[in-house]
Amino acid sequence: MPLLITGGTVVGPTGAHPADVLVDGETIAAVLAPGTGPAGVETIDATGKYVIPGGIDAHTHMELPFGGTFASDTFDTGTRAAAYGGTTTIIDFAVQKTGEVVADGLAAWHAKADGNCHVDYAFHMILGGVDDDSLKAMDQLVNDEGITSFKLFMAYPGVFYSDDGQILRAMQKARDNGSMIMMHAENGIAIDVLIQQAVARGETDPIHHGITRPTALEAEATHRAIALADVAGDTPLYIVHLSASQALEHVAAARDAGRNVFAETCPQYLYLTLEDQLGAPGFEGAKWVCSTPLRSRHETHRADLWRGLRSNDLAIVSTDHCPFCFKDQKELGLGDFSKIPNGIGGVEHRVDLVYQGVVDGKLSLARWVETIATTPARMFGLYPRKGIIAPGSDADIVLYDPAGRTRISVETHHMNMDHSAWEGYEIDGRVHTVLSRGTVIVADGSYTGRKGHGRYLPRGLSSYLV
């Protein structure tokens, strides 16, 4: 039976306007002038609320093996938490570690996700070992599997690291098949030296995780990745979890030159700091160990990142959701920060945290929707099926209440974590109702969805390439 969402304000990348939305089955049938919808159908009253496309978190790590343990959210718990927070699609990372076969890594991730997701999902592919076989696999994944983006690492030698020659070869292959190279841009070789020196000096508290990963080494790697992409023929390049002003300057310069260079940031870099979180007393700062690290509050990083979002030098806000419990997981690094599993949980809070930027005058409503939904869909080959309130698109719809309030806490969140990186944060807004492909999965803050509802999404090529 059709469903009519009435009385709301539809927000998209071009702005906001009063409209009713007619849903028929799993898709949007029409966007109508207020009060002109059909009679005799089920209705949802959206009066006073924004009607936005379901969020797309383009960077998550469910069940990721890291540092001798696994990310604490499964595809079941993580996608359920995502739904609570207004995210109706995730793009997770299937993993090929050094020495492993690409197809085996992808099969393992399909096995983790299949039948367990509450919302729709897709995969990027991590290439931890670039050789003739993995380069051949890139073509196969693009052509047959709907996986059109590949993540490389300039960090973590022996696990994921690729040297410049391997990166260049992968970029050349991506240039040929139209796929996107995603880059973890930190100079891991130099960082490992700094870590070893810090530990030898007895500087083992969590804050030294950030101090040994300086902004200069993020900026250098970002610049080097942009240069290698240029040499490869302007290969599409997407810098993940950008945290520092200097790295953003390199991205902005490349974009000003008309290059196929894009970047994301994450909520933790927009709000949290080296001193206040990583530098918390004792071992408490371990809760905020992630890479790239939180940056100093005494520099301009946070203001520059918000400005980058306004100017589109930063295209997307993702989470890099990679949660670990404090007990028994983060505590693996007691006495040695280099052994703390890297990651922060946030898939449930991204829509809210970016909306707070709207309330604070840092982003427009339209830009909020772009950064959390429309641009991820376009960037990663899901548009117009996802990311827009339009006829024919999937009925992934969030009713967002600007008069509501959200207090974030470990006591109320739904992620599988024993702490919250956002404890005590209060948001001037609230996710009220969430539809995934026409099915109401959150109603007035209560969960009504089910495991197994989420489907795998083969993706096309990016919409942004020239």
LOVOBA-223842 format. One record per residue (C-alpha): residue number from 1; x, y, z. Coordinates in steps of 0.05 Angstrom, whole numbers. Layout:
lolum  X  Y  Z
NUM  X  Y  Z
...
END
This chain:
lolum  X  Y  Z
1  0  0  0
2  27  69  -17
3  52  114  39
4  48  190  40
5  94  233  82
6  58  299  92
7  72  367  120
8  148  365  120
9  203  406  88
10  242  366  37
11  316  383  38
12  363  366  -19
13  427  392  -49
14  391  450  -82
15  355  474  -20
16  293  464  22
17  219  469  3
18  152  445  32
19  131  381  -3
20  96  315  8
21  131  251  -11
22  93  191  -39
23  125  123  -29
24  103  62  -68
25  136  -3  -47
26  211  7  -41
27  217  71  -82
28  194  143  -83
29  136  151  -131
30  128  227  -129
31  148  291  -94
32  84  332  -91
33  60  401  -74
34  34  402  -2
35  -36  374  4
36  -40  346  -67
37  -26  273  -51
38  -76  217  -60
39  -130  204  -8
40  -141  138  26
41  -68  119  35
42  -26  109  98
43  5  174  121
44  63  197  164
45  57  268  192
46  123  304  182
47  99  373  205
48  156  414  232
49  208  364  208
50  260  361  153
51  251  305  103
52  320  285  79
53  350  226  41
54  377  171  86
55  450  182  105
56  506  145  70
57  568  131  112
58  621  118  60
59  675  95  109
60  661  41  161
61  699  -18  188
62  653  -71  217
63  690  -131  247
64  757  -106  222
65  816  -145  249
66  866  -96  277
67  921  -97  330
68  907  -168  354
69  832  -158  361
70  770  -142  320
71  727  -80  315
72  672  -91  366
73  613  -77  320
74  588  -133  276
75  548  -119  213
76  487  -134  256
77  502  -86  313
78  536  -34  271
79  482  -27  218
80  427  -26  271
81  463  31  305
82  471  66  238
83  396  62  227
84  381  94  295
85  425  152  273
86  392  163  205
87  443  126  162
88  410  78  114
89  471  57  73
90  542  40  94
91  602  27  50
92  649  -19  88
93  719  -42  69
94  733  -113  48
95  805  -129  65
96  863  -161  28
97  923  -161  73
98  994  -168  47
99  1003  -238  19
100  929  -253  14
101  884  -263  -47
102  837  -206  -64
103  778  -252  -80
104  786  -289  -14
105  783  -223  24
106  720  -201  -12
107  687  -269  0
108  702  -263  74
109  668  -196  78
110  607  -220  40
111  602  -277  90
112  606  -228  149
113  551  -183  121
114  503  -228  84
115  437  -234  121
116  462  -193  180
117  451  -121  158
118  394  -77  180
119  408  -26  125
120  436  -31  54
121  511  -38  45
122  566  -37  -6
123  641  -50  -5
124  705  -16  -22
125  766  -62  -28
126  830  -52  12
127  891  -73  -28
128  944  -92  22
129  989  -124  -30
130  995  -94  -100
131  1021  -145  -150
132  1001  -173  -218
133  946  -215  -188
134  914  -159  -148
135  918  -111  -207
136  881  -162  -249
137  830  -170  -193
138  816  -95  -196
139  787  -102  -266
140  746  -162  -245
141  716  -127  -184
142  698  -65  -226
143  667  -105  -282
144  633  -162  -244
145  625  -145  -170
146  604  -72  -170
147  664  -52  -129
148  693  11  -160
149  739  39  -107
150  804  13  -78
151  839  35  -15
152  914  38  -8
153  956  54  53
154  1019  96  59
155  1021  72  131
156  1024  6  170
157  1085  -29  139
158  1078  -104  138
159  1002  -103  142
160  972  -56  90
161  1030  -11  67
162  1043  1  -7
163  1106  35  -31
164  1105  89  -84
165  1117  41  -141
166  1059  -3  -120
167  1014  57  -111
168  1032  82  -181
169  1016  15  -212
170  948  12  -177
171  933  83  -198
172  949  67  -271
173  901  8  -268
174  847  52  -237
175  857  104  -291
176  844  50  -343
177  782  20  -311
178  751  84  -284
179  754  66  -210
180  772  109  -151
181  836  103  -110
182  823  118  -36
183  886  136  3
184  905  132  75
185  956  188  70
186  1007  186  126
187  1081  173  118
188  1081  108  157
189  1156  94  148
190  1174  160  183
191  1118  152  235
192  1145  84  256
193  1213  115  270
194  1180  169  313
195  1140  117  351
196  1201  74  366
197  1239  135  391
198  1181  158  435
199  1172  89  467
200  1247  84  479
201  1243  151  517
202  1187  124  560
203  1134  169  527
204  1080  116  526
205  1015  153  544
206  959  157  491
207  974  230  474
208  1039  207  442
209  999  170  389
210  981  239  362
211  1049  271  374
212  1084  216  334
213  1037  225  275
214  1050  300  261
215  1011  341  212
216  1072  349  167
217  1072  274  153
218  999  274  134
219  1010  334  89
220  1072  303  57
221  1036  238  42
222  975  275  15
223  1019  316  -32
224  1056  253  -54
225  991  216  -68
226  966  275  -110
227  1032  276  -148
228  1030  201  -162
229  958  206  -186
230  980  261  -234
231  1037  218  -261
232  987  161  -270
233  944  205  -315
234  901  243  -265
235  874  180  -233
236  813  194  -189
237  840  202  -118
238  800  206  -54
239  837  223  11
240  805  189  70
241  798  217  142
242  834  283  127
243  849  317  193
244  899  373  182
245  900  442  151
246  964  430  113
247  937  367  79
248  873  405  62
249  915  459  28
250  945  407  -19
251  875  380  -36
252  848  450  -48
253  907  467  -94
254  895  404  -135
255  821  418  -141
256  835  490  -161
257  877  461  -217
258  818  419  -241
259  845  353  -217
260  804  291  -200
261  822  298  -126
262  771  292  -70
263  773  285  6
264  731  268  66
265  736  287  138
266  703  257  200
267  665  285  259
268  722  272  307
269  766  321  270
270  711  374  269
271  701  373  345
272  753  335  385
273  826  353  400
274  894  325  417
275  896  360  484
276  825  350  509
277  813  278  487
278  879  242  471
279  911  280  529
280  859  260  580
281  888  238  647
282  919  170  654
283  901  120  601
284  833  152  587
285  858  182  522
286  861  113  492
287  787  120  476
288  805  171  423
289  865  136  390
290  851  136  315
291  892  148  253
292  898  201  227
293  900  228  299
294  862  284  332
295  897  351  322
296  916  407  368
297  864  457  392
298  919  510  389
299  920  507  313
300  867  523  262
301  850  452  238
302  778  449  261
303  759  517  232
304  795  501  167
305  759  434  160
306  690  467  169
307  710  518  117
308  733  462  71
309  664  431  77
310  631  496  59
311  676  506  -2
312  672  433  -25
313  747  423  -18
314  722  371  30
315  667  332  -4
316  640  285  49
317  635  272  123
318  645  198  138
319  659  166  205
320  716  117  196
321  674  78  245
322  721  27  276
323  699  16  348
324  738  -19  403
325  717  -28  475
326  760  5  528
327  762  -58  571
328  806  -113  542
329  813  -79  474
330  840  -9  481
331  874  -35  544
332  919  -77  500
333  961  -13  496
334  969  -2  570
335  1041  21  578
336  1053  27  503
337  1008  72  461
338  1031  39  397
339  992  -24  417
340  926  12  426
341  877  -10  372
342  864  49  326
343  791  70  320
344  732  110  344
345  659  91  340
346  611  141  310
347  566  111  256
348  505  127  300
349  522  201  309
350  547  229  243
351  480  257  218
352  469  292  285
353  540  319  292
354  541  349  223
355  472  378  234
356  499  414  295
357  544  450  246
358  481  477  212
359  454  501  280
360  521  534  294
361  521  571  227
362  579  531  197
363  540  496  142
364  475  507  104
365  418  456  106
366  431  438  34
367  505  427  47
368  488  383  107
369  448  337  62
370  503  338  9
371  558  319  56
372  520  263  92
373  480  233  34
374  480  262  -37
375  554  270  -49
376  572  201  -21
377  520  171  -69
378  549  209  -128
379  621  198  -108
380  614  123  -102
381  566  103  -157
382  500  98  -119
383  465  159  -147
384  407  169  -162
385  385  104  -129
386  410  133  -64
387  424  202  -36
388  364  242  -61
389  289  251  -50
390  266  242  -121
391  218  198  -161
392  249  131  -176
393  300  134  -120
394  299  84  -63
395  254  107  -7
396  310  116  42
397  281  175  80
398  296  208  147
399  248  254  184
400  293  300  225
401  264  342  281
402  301  408  289
403  262  421  352
404  285  356  383
405  347  345  424
406  397  288  426
407  443  274  485
408  498  225  466
409  519  175  518
410  543  103  527
411  479  94  566
412  435  108  505
413  476  92  443
414  467  27  405
415  538  13  382
416  573  -47  413
417  620  -6  456
418  631  3  530
419  643  78  524
420  625  136  479
421  675  181  445
422  619  233  448
423  598  225  520
424  556  285  542
425  551  318  474
426  482  349  462
427  455  361  392
428  402  412  375
429  362  363  333
430  339  291  332
431  328  234  283
432  253  220  290
433  234  170  236
434  276  129  188
435  253  91  126
436  297  42  89
437  271  24  19
438  200  44  41
439  201  5  107
440  198  44  172
441  257  19  213
442  257  74  265
443  193  106  290
444  197  164  339
445  264  139  363
446  241  66  372
447  271  11  329
448  223  -27  283
449  272  -56  233
450  302  -125  228
451  368  -160  214
452  371  -184  142
453  331  -126  113
454  395  -94  85
455  417  -113  15
456  484  -113  -19
457  491  -55  -69
458  536  -65  -130
459  561  4  -149
460  576  41  -213
461  632  90  -227
462  637  158  -193
463  594  214  -222
464  648  266  -210
465  703  244  -257
466  729  285  -315
END
